[in-house]
């Protein structure tokens, strides 16, 4: 059971990658407001853009939405989904690829 009263909607204890991206309607992205109080409970996380995080976690997107929504106003938007990193392509800094492929 989460501190928000919701049980994760995924297999208990199964770690997975969850992607979180935001559209901030008012000014500066809320990176510092989210990282310590919200994302720090993930097993591991990385911010690869001012509005994009990948979490390594045992909880699913709905659980994360409940945790995040308290930091948003009604004009902000968030997209959260589980992702697979078994097949990847793109152009990113090496430290991002290293984080994705590190043993866990």
N, C-alpha and C positions, 0 to 999 in steps of 0.2 A: 504494500500500500504506500502511495506517495504522500508527502506532507500536504498535498492538496486534496487528499481524499479520493484520488483516482488510481485504480490499479492500471499498470501498463497494459496495453492491448496487444502485446506481443508475447512470445514465449518468455517466461520468467527466467532471467539470468542469461539469456542469449545476447551476447554483445553484437552490435551492428553499427554501421555508419549512418548518421542522420544528418541531412543537409538543412541548414536554416538560412534563409535570405530575407532581407527586409527592403521595404521602400519607406524611407523616412519622409513624412510630409512637411516637417518643419525643421529646416536647417541641418545642423550637424548630426551625423550618425551617433547613436547611443552606444558606442563601443565600450567605453569604460563602465557605463551604467549596467551593462549586461554581463561582462566577462566574469567579474568576481562573484557577484551574488547569484547569477543564473547559471552560466556555463561551467563554473568551477565544480559542480557536482557530477559532471560527466567523468567517465574514466579518463578520457583525454579529449582535447579539442584543439582546433586550429582555426584562426581567422586568416583567410587568404585574400580578403578584400574588405573595404570599410563596411560592407553590408552583408558579407557572406561568411558563414562558419560551417565547418564539418565537425561533428561530434562523434566520438566513439563511446557508446553508451549501451546500457542494458534496458533502457526505456524507449518507448516509441514516440512518434510524432505528436499524438494527442496529448501525452503527458507533458512534452516540451511546450506545446502551445499553452497549456494551462499555466505553466511556469512563466512563460514569456509575456503573456497578454497583459499582465499588470504593469508592464513597462511601456505600453503602447498607448497612443491616443486614438481616437476614432478615425482619424485620417491616415494613420500608418497602416502598412500592409506587411504580412509575413507569409512566407511559403516554407513549409516543413515537410520533408519526405525522407523515407529510408532510401539509401542508395547502395549500390554494389560497386565496389572498386576493383573487382576482378578483371574487368576490361576497361581501360582508360585511354584517352587520347586528349591532346591539347597542348597548349603552350603556357607553362607555368614556371615559376622559379624552381630550382632544384630542391630547395628545402621543403617545398610542398609535396613533391613526388616522394621524397625521403620519408616524410611523415606518414603518407598514405601507405607506404610499403613496409614500414618498420614492423618487426615481430610483436605480436600482442598475445 
